[in-house]
Amino acid sequence: MTTAISILTSDNWLDYELVDSGDGQKLERFGEYLFVRPEVQSIWKKSLAPEQWQTAQAYFQPSGEESGGHWVFTCKIPERWKMNYGKLTFWAQTTPGRHLGVFPESAAHWDWMSGLIKSAPGPVNVLNLFGYTGLATLAAAAAGAHVTHVDASKRSVTWARENQELSGLQDQPIRWIVDDALKFVQREARRGVKYHGFIIDPPKFGRGPKGEVWEVYRSLPILLDSCRQLLDQNPLFAVLTVYAVKASSVHIRTVLQEMLEGHAGNFESGELVTRERSAGRLLSSAVFARWWDQRSE
């Protein structure tokens, strides 16, 4: 087994870029529209002049709550618009939680797992937990995997299915599940279902469709222990990405190592970052750990 600390960038985007950042904010382009969002980790000074930031079509005004706030629009833009990444096409739109339906830095994982799936010697069953708007699911399906997509939000799953249609992947084998992630995994274990690939992207805090409470420090070890029971005897990959928590990639790798104990392979852990267009600085968005079968190399 080899280990490495990595900084991953997603440099293949055409429809997204981090234009500038600084003073606790970031200026981003999603498609043809510019947005300003809070970013506490951009502790440096902005590189671009104020008038360039003022060309944004909308900015998110945070409230006193951790994720609260609202969007302020400087001009009228569509309720939603199409974006592309490679062969994927999907809807983007502003949401009450300051997000726009895509986490661009995650594209580094999409490309990585797509390569593993395409080179696999047989069928690949993938489980995507906390799947949000489905872009990782669609990337895996486009590469040839059978995917089970789980999210507690019916709205997010509906959005993901719309993205499936936009991407022309209606005929790909995807199961769309609205459920609490832990409860679903535990039921799959009782059924004896096995998976070759795992995409796990948990929130810091959340609630399931029946009010189930998710708290990452308490819930994640329980979830991964249950996922261990779903491992195929020859697993292909597992990727764990965590946002907005006070944990290092070392900690994330440790819990993933426990899930994969007994399976020979390679571990990599580090940070997902985005490179600025203006000054080339790297802005970190999340910590991650991932494992892959050493025979897939």
N, C-alpha and C positions, 0 to 999 in steps of 0.2 A: 504493500500500500504506500502511495506517495501522498504528500500533503503540500499545499502551497497557499500563500496569501495573495489574492489577486484583486486588481482593480479593473472592473469590466465596464467598457463603454459600448454604446450602441451607435455606431457611426454610419449605419446604412440607411438612415432616415432621409427622405426627401420632403415629407409633409410635416415634419416637426423639427424645431431647433430651439435650443436655449440661446436666446439672442444676447442677453446680458443678465447680470445679477449683482447684488450688493445691497448694503444697508437694510438687510432683513427682507428683501424682496427678490423676485425673479421675473424677467420679461421673456415670454415664450411665444413661439409661433406654432399654432395648431392649424394646419392647412394654410389658408390665406389670412387668418385672423390672429391678432396679437392680444395677449392677455398678461396682466400683472397679478401675481399671486404671492402671498406671504411665504417666506422661506427663512426660518430662523438661523439656518446654518450658513447663510451667505453673509458672513461677518465682515467682509471686506467692503471697499467703496465701489460704487457703480463705475463702469468704464465709459458708458455712453452719456451724452448730454441729456439734461432733463427733457428737452423738447422731443428727443427720440423716444423716450419712455411715454410721453404724452400722446403718441400716435396709437397707443393700444386702444382696441375697441371696447375692452371691459377690464375692470380690476375687481379683485375680491376684497371686500372690506370686512376684516375679522371682528368678531365681538369678544366679549370677555370669556366666553366658553372656549374650551380647547379646540374644537373643530367648528364652532359656530361662526356665523357671519352671513353676508349676502353679496351678491354681484351688483356692481354699479356699471351701467353701460354708457359709453360716450357717444354711441351711435347705434342704429338698428342693425342687428345681424340675424341670420336665420336661427330658428329654434334649434336646428341641428344641421350638420353638414358632413359630407363624406371625406374620409381620409384613407390613405393607402400605406401599407408597408409590404414591400415585395408584392406577392400575389394576393395579399389580404386587403379587403375593402371593408370599412366599418364606419359607423356613425360616431361623431363626436358632438358633445353638447355640454353646456354648463350645468352643474348640479349644485344643490344646496350645500354639499360637503366640500366645496372648492375644487373638486376634480372635474375632468372633462371626458371621462369614459375610457381613457387609455393612460397607462403608466409607461411612457416611452422608453425609460431605462431598462424595462424588462425584456426588450427585444433581443438583448444579448442572450437571454435564456431561450427564447424562441428559436433562434438560429442554431444554438448548441444542441438542443434536444431534437430538432428536426434532422440534423445530420446523423445523430445516433439512431433515430427511428428508421431513416432511409437505409442505413447500412445494416440493420438488424437482420438476422438470418430467417426469421419467421414472423408471424403476427405479433403485434405489440398492443397490449391493453394498457391504457393510461388512465389514471385517476387524477382529476384536477379539483382540488378542494379550495373553497373560497374563490370560485372561478370568475366572479365579477362579470364583465361584458364579453368574456369568451375568447379573447385574442390568443391566449396560450392554447386553449382548446382547439381553435381553428388552425393554428400553426401545426399542432401535433396531428390533427386530422388530415391536413393538406399533405403532410409527410407520409401518410399511410397508416396511422394508428387508429384503433378503436378507442374512443374517448368517453369517459363518464365525467360529466361536468356537474359539480355540486355547488350551490350557493343558497343562502338563506333568504335572499331577496328575490321575490317573484319578478319585480321590475327589472333587476339585473339580468335574470335568465331570459326574460322576454327580449331585452336589448341584445343579448348574446345571440339569440335565435335570428333576430333581424340581421345581425352581422354575418351569420352563416349564409343567409340568402344573398346578401350583398356580395359576398365573396364567391358565390357560385358553388358552395359546398353542401347543397341540400342533400345530395346523395351519399355523403360521407357518414359512416356509422358513429353517431354521437348520441349519447343518452343525456337528456337535460333533466336535472333533478333539483327541485326546490325543497331543501331540508337543512336541518342542523348537521354540520359536518361530522361531529363526533357520533351522534346517533346513527347517521348513515353508515359510517365506517364500522361501528359495532354490529350493525345488522348484516353488513356484507361479510364480516368475519364469521358470524353464526351460519351464514349460507355457504361458507367455504369458497367465496369468490377470491380470485387471485389477480394481481396486476403486475405488469413489468415496469411501469413508469409511474412516478408520483410527482405532481406539481402542487406544492403547498404554500399558500400565500396568505397567512392569517392576519387579521386586523389586531390592533392592540386591544380593543374592546368591541364587543358586539353582542347582538341577540339573535337567536334563532327564530324561525317562524312561529313557534309556540312560546316565546319568551325565554328560551334557554340562554343562559348567560355564558359568554365567552370572555375570559380574561387571560391574556396570552401567557403570562408567567405560570399561572396555575393550570391552564387548560392544555397548553401545547405538549407537555410531556405525556399527558394522558392520551392525547390524540395520536402522537407518534408511536406510543406503545401499542395502540390499537391498529395503526397502519402496519406495524411489523407483522401482524397476523395475516395481512393481505398480500405479503410479498410472495411473488412467484419464486419457485426454487432457483430460477435463473433470472433475477431482476436485471433491468437494463439501466435505469437511472432514477435518481430522486433529486429534487431541487426544492430547497426551503428558503423563502425570502421573507424578511420581516422589516416592517416600516415603523418609524416613530416610537422606538423603544430604547431604553438605556441598556442595551446589550451589545457586546462585541461579536464579530464574526467567529471568534474563538468559541464563544458560548453556543452559538447557533450550530457550528460544526460538531460540537461535543454531543448535543442531543440528537443530531442526525446520525452520528457514528453509532450511538446506542441503538437506533432503529435498524441500522444495517449491520449490526454485529454478526460476525460469522460469514459475511459475504465479501469475497475478495474483490477489490476494486480501488478506484482512485478518488480521493477527496480533494475538493478545492473550496476555499472560502475567502471572503473578502467583502468588497463594497461595490454596489451598482452606482455608477456615476454618470453625469452628463457633462460634456465638454462645451464651454461657452463659445459662441461665434466671435464675440467681441474681443476677449482677452485670452481665450484658450484655457481659462481656469477650469478645474474639475469640481463639480458640485455633487456631493454624495447624497443619495436618496434613500438607500436601504442597505442592510447587511444581508449576506446570503451564505449558504453552504450548499454544495451539490456533490453528488456521488455518481459514478458511472462504472459499469462492468468493465474490468480491465481487458476482457476478451473483445470488446467492441472497438478497440483501437486498431 
